[in-house]
Amino acid sequence: MHPILFRFGKLVIHSYPAMLALGIVTGLCAQQWGSAERGLDGRTVMIASLLLLIPALLGARLLFILLHWRAFKANPKRIWRGTEGGAALYGGLILMVPMSLPLLMILRLPFGSYWDTASLIILVALALTRLGCLLNGCCGGRVSRSFIALTLTNYKGVRERRIPVQLFEAGAGLVLLGIVLLVWNEVPFGGAIFLFILAAYGAVRFVLEGFREEQDRIGNISLHRVISAVCFIGASVIFVIATGR
């Protein structure tokens, strides 16, 4: 598609990192709105989020590298070359959530309410980053002659009619964002929004993973489907238990 958005002389703006950065900045702005609505100190929330972006981006990249280690081992210079795309949302959460525990305690931010506001970053960044994936050609859908297929290029430069998985996932992120905004002030407890997002995204990702051209597997097991199922079941169980108290 368009892996390079703009060229200004020697300055090259790549689609994926540009959309990732736009998603993060826009998400941080949305989080500030959510923080004000929840009565949290916006400056403290911003400090927490900026600090947690480090393990989030690191974890997302590390999981991607581990899943594609053979390719990176052959060319180690590509490991931190973010212009090619390559970040796993689950990797960011796996590292970010536990590291937030001591940080939020130090900053005196309630864990559940903070992660409700952080859900806004996740959803906004998800939608915009998946558009970056579409432009870059990564995370592409499998070849299809279905009426929903579009003529798209994958990361190898192969142009075919494919299921536009990136658009579906971006759309799902926007739909979930709309639901979250509608119920923002109606949640039963702090952290309910975050649990809802984990469960809902887990279900969506589990389904959409099957339409991808390539799936990250360990043996015959689709790793992202396993993580998605764990997120859906775990978040749902915790939500039911917390609601029933």
Salt bridges, closest charged atoms under 4 A:
GLU84 OE1 - ARG78 NE 3.08
GLU84 OE2 - ARG81 NH1 2.91
ASP116 OD2 - ARG38 NH1 2.77
GLU160 OE1 - ARG145 NH2 3.92
GLU169 OE1 - ARG130 NE 3.19
GLU169 OE1 - ARG212 NH2 3.43
GLU209 OE1 - ARG205 NE 2.81
GLU209 OE1 - ARG212 NE 3.67
GLU213 OE2 - ARG162 NH1 2.99
GLU214 OE2 - LYS156 NZ 3.61
ASP216 OD1 - HIS68 NE2 3.05
ASP216 OD2 - HIS224 ND1 3.51
